[in-house]
Amino acid sequence: MPRRSAAVVILGLAFSAGFQPEPAVLCAQAVPPASVALDVVALDRDGRTVDDLGPQDFIVTIDGQPRRVLSVRRVSRGPGAASDAASRLASGRAGTFAAEPSRTVLVVIDQTMLRRGEERTVVQAAGALLDRLGLDDRVAVVRVPIAAGTRVELTTDRPATREALRTVAGQAAQPGLPTEDKAGRETPSRVTVEDPDRAKVVDPERNVNPPERPQLIATPDRAASTGEDDLEKARASLASLADVLKVLQPIPGRKVVAVFSAGLPPVGQPLGTQVDAVAAGAAGARATVHAFGMRFPQVDDRPTPDLSPIETLTRKTGGSFAMLEKDASRTIERMIPQLSACYVLNVETGGLDADLRPHALRVDTPRKGLTLRAPSFLVARDDPQDPVVAERPSDAKVTVPPDNREASREADLQLVLPRMIDYVRGYQRAFSGLVAEEDYRQSVGQKTVRLRSDFLLVKLETADSWISFRDAFEVDGKPVRDREERLKRLFLENPTTEAIVQARKIREESSRHNVGPVQRNVNVPLFPLTFLLPENRPRFHFRLAKKGDTDGLPTWRVEYDERIRPTLIKNPETERDIPARGWFLVDPVTGAVVETGLDAEDEAGTGHFVVRYRRDALLGLWLPVEMKESYTSRTRGTPIMDAKATYSNFRRFQVKTEEKITIPK
């Protein structure tokens, strides 16, 4: 199933073609006349975003002249943004709330002073950042200096970005290693943009192939040979970063540029003019630069690379700078809140509307205890037109318990639940087309049956829901069918109603291999995730139980119980309802589900399922690795059966593409 999100970036549309705001009604907000929009991040003393600011909380000066703040809106960003904005309005808070569900993120690796052989440090750190992004965030990886022929992808496909990280190659020689000769050096290139289709209007709801895309043209006109001095190297590194920002200017909306750098060559003189030029370019692209510095052990008396220009650049673009710790994920974790929300200030311009020159900008606040991150330069750009919550949805009421601790827990639930919902929606898209090999052992008394199956999640164009099932190909070591032919028919042939029917038949067929007295077809690992789909959520009550840690990852336990009849699970013999209850262990930043629990109880006994997930670095997904299943007699309290399934050998049968930006030779 082709994806459409990256086409939005290429063609200049404001929002993803697949974005369906929920549960709020969203619309584009009209910008007041004679105003310019600028982004500001507000943090408290603990580094958390602040939620209750209005025009009176900002003092803005442009070129030294005070300017009136006409309006302010708070923008929720990333996973769960639309629902988060809606819940804030529903809670009765004053203000305007908007959403940026899909962020545009460029990961820039500065290879200039990165030592050869020490690339692993930066690859792991950049990978930790990718782990903290949402499945709908569009990401590209760019290496600096930029080489001719480089292909840059803004994509939601994490394997593509992981593969791009593997191409990182340090250009600074390790002490004692021979340096490269002139012929072996990579030549940095200026990047320009050509966009023949910027004036075309494209319907974001149509699933069509886009017209000719903008191309990034690389021209090797900047010298970077072995003989250049450190000053030229530093200037070339900053100029390459400026070129990247220039390429971003035609792409609408705000951007995040995450720079990983060991620093610039120490030149012994200030680079303020060059840094200001790059910061002004970031303002023109509506980009915020966040940088992560790496420091390697000093060798002999050689001067160490200079990180101060990079740190200055982040401050001038409204971003942040941090040195990477031994555990890079902790450094990344502290930066992520700055990507989760911002304020858009519409400020009177006094004639700057059509002026594309950079102007000096300063944003202050009269409130104590706040840290504002805003750019030092302002370039009059169109407002990002984030979708704004236009009315309070009837089903988005938030009940705040009187107890402060319970109120805080409810607020956290309102934060994490939309992220879970967005994650599952993206997970459906990302997992569909994958096949895993399942090794499933079921035991009843002395009898044990071993099934080997292909586990699939099929999402066809004509289907309204997932089709998740096991397709058994071996029972107790004996083959039962030709696995490859059936997989090809399910994945590679045109989606048809017959294919859906076939998939359901295969699910029922495989359930015949279940052993024990319990008839069931819900014993597949992704089944609990369906409780978070739009058609099923109203059935359940959710509550935040506790916060903890799962294998070093902070996780929250969200419990659920089904309260609507008829229930999703029924006794196949008596047709009696079996309400589901259980829990999700969730990464609160991304909404990723790392463990699920499900209990289903009727008059005969209780079924208990626990599914554990593990992050796959290559696929960029949390994949099921183990499902434990047990049934206990209700009257005797004795085990009826036990089962355990493990999952491995994940592979992709469908090729899913994103739109690509190419830098031709």
N, C-alpha and C positions, 0 to 999 in steps of 0.2 A: 504494500500500500504506500504510494508515494507521499512524502511529506511536503508541507507547503510553507513552513515557517521561514526558511531561509530565503525563499522567493520574495517574501515581504521586505526583507532587508535590501535585496538587490533592486527591487522595483520601486522602492521609496514609499510603500504604504505604511501607515502608522501602526497597524496592529496585525497580529497573526491571523491568517485566514481561518484557522481552526479555533480561535478564541471565542468562547461563548460565556459571557459574564454570568456569574451565578453566585449568590441568589439575587443580587441587586440588579436594578435597571441602571445602565450606565449610558452616558452620553458625552460628547465632546464639549468642553467648556469654552465659551466665547471669551477671548482675551479683551480686556478693556482697551479702548482706543489710546493711542499715544503711550503705549507701555511696552516694556521689554521683560521677558521672563528669565529668571536666573534660579539655579538650584543651590540650596543650602542644606547641610546636614547639621542637626543640633543634637549634642550629646550631653548627658549629665556627668557627674563626677565618677560614676562607675562605668562609663563608656557605653551606656544604653541610650537609645534614641528617645527623644522627648516628644510627647504627643499633643500638648495643649497650647501651642504657640499661635499667636495671631499677628496682624499687621503692627500692633503696638509694641511687639517684642523684637522688632528688627529696626536697626538704624543703617541706612544705605547711603553711601556717597559715591558719586561717579565723577571722576576727574576733580576730586576735592569738593564738589558741590553736593549738598544734601538733596536727596530725591525721596519723594513720598512713596511709601509702599501702599499700593492701591488695593491689593488683595493677596491672600495666602491660601494655598491648599496643601494638605498633607498627602503624600503619595506613598502608598504601600507598594513595596517592590519585591519581585521574586515569587517563590512558591506561596500559594494561598493569598495573593495580593488582592484579588477581587473580593473574595469573601471577607478578608480582614477589613477592607475599606467599608464594606456594607455593615459589618457588625459594629464598627465604630460609630457610624451614623445611627444605627438602631439603638445603641446604648444611650442616645440622647446627648452625646457630646456636641459642643458647638464647633462650627467650622465646616470647611469643604474637604471632602475626602475623595481620593482618586486612586487608581491602580496602574501599575506597570507589571503585568504578569510575566512577561518575557523580557529579560535583560539582554543587552548586547555587551559581551565581554571579550576583550582582546588580551591574550596572555603574551607578553613580549619578553623574550629571553635575550639579554645583551651578552653576546658571546665574546666581546672584545677583550675583556680582562678575565674571562673564565678560563681557568687552566685546563689544558687537555688532560683527560683522565679523571677529572673531578666533576664531570657533568652530572653524575648521579645525584649530587646534592640539590641542584636546581630542578632536575626532573622530578624528584620526590616532592619538593616543595610546591612546584606548579601542579603536580598531581593532587596534592592535598587541597589546593584551591578548587580544582575541578570537582573533588568529592563534596564540597560544600555548596555547589551551585545546584539549581533546580533542573529537572529534566527538560523544561521548556526554555531554558536560557540558551541563547545562541552564542557560540564560542568559536574563536579562531586562535591559532598559535602562530606567532610571527617571530622569526629569528633576526636579530640585528647584529651586524650589518646585513641588509637585505641583498640576497643574491639574485641575479637575473634568472628568470625562468621559475621563480618561486610561485607556488600555488597556495593561495590562502582561502580557507573555507570558513564561512560563518555558518555553523551547523549545530543542531541539537544531537548529532550522532557522536557520542562519546568515544567509540573506538577510533574514529577519524582523528579526533584531537589527541588521543593518547598516542596514536601512531606518529603524529606530527612532533610530539615531545621527544620521541625516540631519535629524531634527526638532529637534536641539539649537539653541537660540536664546539668545544672551547677553542679559542684562537690564541690564547696565551700559553707559551710553552712551559712545561714543568722545569724547575731547576735541574740542570744536568742533562736535559734532553736537547737534541739539536733543533734549531729553529727552522721553519720552512723557508725555502727559497722563494723568490718573487713569483715564479710560475705556479707555486703551490698555494699561494694566498687566494682567498676568496675576495672578489671585488664588490664593495658595497654599491648600491644602486639607488638613484633617486626614484621615487615612486610618484607617478601622477595618475590622474583618473580621467577616463573618457567614458561618458554615459550618454549614448545616443537616444536613450528611451526615457529620460527623466521627465519629459513633458507628457508621456503617455499615461492614461488612466486605466487602472486594472481593477476589476471587481474582486475584492478579497475573498468572496464566498465561492468563486469558481475554481474548480480544481483543474487548471489548465497549465500547459507548459508555458513558461514566461517567454517574452520576446528576448531578443539579444541582450545579454547582460552587460553591465559596466565591466570594463577590463582595467586592471591595474597594470600600467605599462612601466617596465623597469628599463632605465637607460643608464648604462655604466659610465656616468660622466663625472663621478667623484673619485678622485685618486685615493687609493688605499693600499699602496704597494708596501713591500717590506721596508723600504727605505724611508718612509715618512716618519716624522718625529712624533713625540708623545702629544704635542699640542694638536697636530693634525688628526691624530687618532681620536682624541677627545672630541674635537669638533665634528669629525665624521660620525661618531657614535650618536651625538646629540642631533646632528642633521638627519640621520636615518630615522630617529624617533620622530622628528618633525615631519618627515615624509609620511610616516605611518599615520600621524594625526591628520595630515592633509588629505589622505585617501579617505578618512572617515567623514569628512565634511559633507559630502553629498548624501550620506545615509542619515535618515531622519531619526530624531529621538536622542536621548542621552546615551553615553557609552562609558564603560568602565575599562580602563587600561591598567593592567597589572604588570608591572615591570619587575623582573628578577635580574639583579645585577650585582657583580662583584666590585663595581665602581669604575670610574674613569681613570685613565693614566694620570698620575700626579704631574701637573704642568707648572706648578709654582706661580700661577697667575689666575686671577678671577675669570670665570666664564659666565658672568652675570648677563651679558648681552645675549649670548646664545641661549641660556636658560630662559630668559624672558621671551625670546622668540618662540621657543617650544611651548611655553605656557600660553602665549597668545594663540598659537595654533590649536592648543587644546580647547581654549574658549571658543574658537571658531567652529570646532567639531562637536561642541557640547560634551567634552570628554573630561573625566576626572582620573587623574593618575595616582595610583597607589603603588608603592615600591617596597620591595623586600630585598634587603642587603645581605650579602654573603661575605664573610671575612675568613680568609685562609691564613694558616700560620706563616709568619714572616720568615723569610730565608735570608741569611747573611744580613747585610745592611741595606738591602734593596728597599726603596720606598714602596709603601703599600698603596694600592689603588685608592682613589679619592671618591668617597660616597657623598660628600657634601653637595655637589651639584644636583644629584638625583634627589636628595632629601629636600633641597630648595624647590625643585620642580614640583614635587608632590604638594608642598605647602601652597605654592602659587596656583595650583589647579583645584584646590579644595580637597585634596586627597590626604593620605597618611603614609608615613614611613615607619618601617620596623626592621630591626635586624632579625634574621632567622635564627631561632634557637635550635638546639640539638633535635628537639621534637618540633618540626616545622608546623605540624598541624595545630599546635597551641598558638603559634603566632598568627596563623591564618584565622583561627577561631575568633581572636580578638578584633580582627578587622571586619568580619562578616556583618556585624550589626550596622555598619556604615553603608552597606549595600542593601539593607532591608527597608529603608524608609528615607525620605527626604522631603523638604518643603520647596515648593515653587513659589517664588515671590514675583508678582507682577508690579513693576516699578515704573513710575513716570519717567519718560526718557528725555523730554525737552528737545525733540528733533533728532534723536539718535536712531529712529526706526529703520531708516534706509542706509545707515552708516555702518559699513563693515569693518571699520578700523577698530583695533583694540583700544579700550579705554580703561584707565585705572579704576579699580573697584575695591570698595571696602564695606564689609558688613559687620556690624556690632550688635550687641544686645544690652539693654539695661538690666536684664535679669541676672542675678548672681548664681554662680555654680554651673553655668552653661558654657560649653565649648562649641563654637560655630566653625564649621569647615565650609569655606566659600572660596571661589577663585579670586585671584588678584587682578584679573582682566575680564572685561565684558565686551563681547561682540554681539551686536543685535542680531539674534536669530529667532526664527519662528518658535512659538511655544510648542513643546512636545505634544500637546493636546492629549494628555493622559485621559483615559475614560473616567469620568467623574460619576460618583453615585448621585443619581438624580432624584431618587425618591426612596423612602424607607420601605423595604419589602415586608409584607405581612408575616412571613415565616422566619424573620431574622431577629425576633425579640430575644433580648438577653436578660436573664433574671439574675440579679446580683444578690446573693445571700447576705443577711445582716452581719454575720461574723466576718471579720477582716481576713482571716486566713482562708475561709471558704471563698470569699470574694476574689482573693488573689488566685486561688486555684481555678475558679471559673474563668477569670481573665486569661490565664495560661491555656486553658482548654480552648477558648475562643481563638487563641493565637495558633495553636498547633493543629487543631482539627481541619481548618481550611488547607493547611500545608499537606496533611495526609491525603485529603481529597484530591488536590492537584497532583500529588505524587502518584496516586493510583491511576489517575487518568493518563498521565504520561507513561506510567509503567505498562499500561495496556498497549500503548503504541509501541514502546520499545521492546517488550517481551514477545509481542506477536511476531511470528516468523522464526523464533528460536525453537530448537529441539534439544531436549535433554535426555540422557539415558537414565532410567530409573531402575534401581535394584530394590525390589519390594519383597520382604519376607513376612509371612503371616503365620502365626502359631495358634493352634487350638488344642490344648492338652498335649498329646504326644505327636500330633500331626502338624507338619510344617510344609508350606507351599512357597516356592520362590518364583516370583514373576520378574522377568526382564522386559521392560517396555520402553517405548518412546513417549516422553511426556511433552504435550503440545499445548500451546495457547493460540488458537486460530481466531483472527479477527478478519472477517470478510466484509467486503463493501456492503453487501446486502443484509448483514447481520446487525441486530440492535444490541447484542450483548456478546460477552466472551464465550468461546467454546473451549473449555479447559478439560482435558481428559488424558488418560493413559491409553496407549495403543500397544497391547501386549504382543510381543513377537517371540517370546520363549517362556515355557512353563516347565519348571523343574528340569531345565537343560534341554528340552525338546522344542524345536521351532514350531510355531503355529501358523506362520504366514510369511509372505514376502514383504519385508518392512519398507524397502526403498521405493517400490512401486506405489504403495499407498501414500507415502510421504510426498512423493512428487505430485500425485493427483491432488492432495490437499493443499499444497503450498504453491505449486508452479502453474497449475491450470487456471483458467479464468474463473473467478468467483461465481458460483451459481447457487440457486436454491437447492439443487440436487447435492452439491458439495456440502452444504450445511446439514442436510438430512443425513448424508453419509457420515459426517463427523459425529453426529449424535448417535447414530447406530453403532459406530465404533466404541463410543463411550459405554453404551449399554452392553455391548458385546464383551468388553474388557471387564465390566463389573461381574460377569458370570464367573470369573476366576477368583473372586473373593471367597474366603473360607469362613466357616463359623456360622452361627445361627442368625447373625445380624445382616439383613439385606441393606445395602448402602451403595450410593454412587457419589457421596460427598467427600470421600477420602482421597482428595487431590489437594496438593499443598496451597494452591492459590485461591481455594474456595472462600476462606474468610475475607479476602480482599474485596469480594463482590459486595460485602455489607456496606462499603463506602461509596458504591456507585449511586448516582442520583435517584434511581428508581427504588433503591433499597434503604437509603439513609433515614427517611422518616419512620421506619419501623423500629429504629433502635434509639435507646437512651445511652449517651456517652458520658463518662466522667473521668477526670484525671485522678488516678489513684496515688501515684508516687513518682518521684524522680530518682534516678540511679545511674548506673554505669554498666555497659555491656561490652566486655572485651576492650576497655579503654575508651569507648565512645559514650558520651553522655546520652542517656535515653530516658524518655518518659513513658510510663505505663498508662495507657488509656484503656479503661474497661468499658464493656458494652453489654447490654442485654436487650433482647427483642421483646417488644411490647404490643405489637400489632398482630392481629389474627386475620386471615390464616397466615401461618408462619412459613418461612422459606423451606424448612425441613419438616417432612411428615413421615409418620410410620406407614410404610408401603402396604401393610396388611390391614390396619385398622383405620387408616386415613386420619388419625389423630394428629393434632398439631404438636410439634416439638420445638419450643422456643430455644433459640441459640443465645448463649452468653459466653463471655471470655474476655480476651485482652489483646491489645497490640503493644509491642515495644517499639517506640518511634524515636528517630533522630529528630529533635525539635527544630533544628535549623532547616533541614531539607524536606521533612515529612516522610523520609524513607522508613519503611517498615522492616525491622530487623528480626522480629519474632512475632508469631501469632499463637494464641491459645483459643480453643473452642471446646465448650462442653454442651452436649445435647442429651437431655434426660427425658425418658418416658416411663411408663409403668413397669417396663421390663428391666431397664438398666440405664446406665450412663455411658455415653461415648465421650472420650477425651482425646483431643488432637493437639499436638504442639509441633509447630514448624519453625525451624531455625533457618536464617538467611546469612549469607556471607557475601561481602562485597567482592565483585570480580573487577580487578583493576583494568583489564583490557576492554571489557564491555561497558564499564562504568555503571553497572547495575548491582543491586543486591539480589542475589540469586538463591533460591531455596537449595539447601544442602542436605537437610534431614527432616523427615516427618515421623513422629512417633504417634502411634494410635493404640488405644486400649479401650476395652469395654468391660464393665463391671456389673454383676447382677445386683439389682436394687434390693431384692429380698434377702439374699444370702451375703451380699457384700464381697463375693468371691470373683476373681477374674474370669471372664468368659473367653477373651482372646486378646492377643497382643500382636502388634505389627510394627515394623520399622522400614522406612524407605530412605534410600540415599540417592543423590542426584549428582551426575558428573557428565563430562563430555558434551558441554553445551556447544551447539553450532547453529549457524544461521542459514536458513533455506531461502529466505527472500533477500534480495538486494534492495536496500532502501537508500535513496540518494537525496542529497541536499543540493541546492544551487551552489555553484562554485565561482569564486573570483580568481581569475588566472593572471599571473604576471608572466607574459610570454617573453621569450628571448628576443 
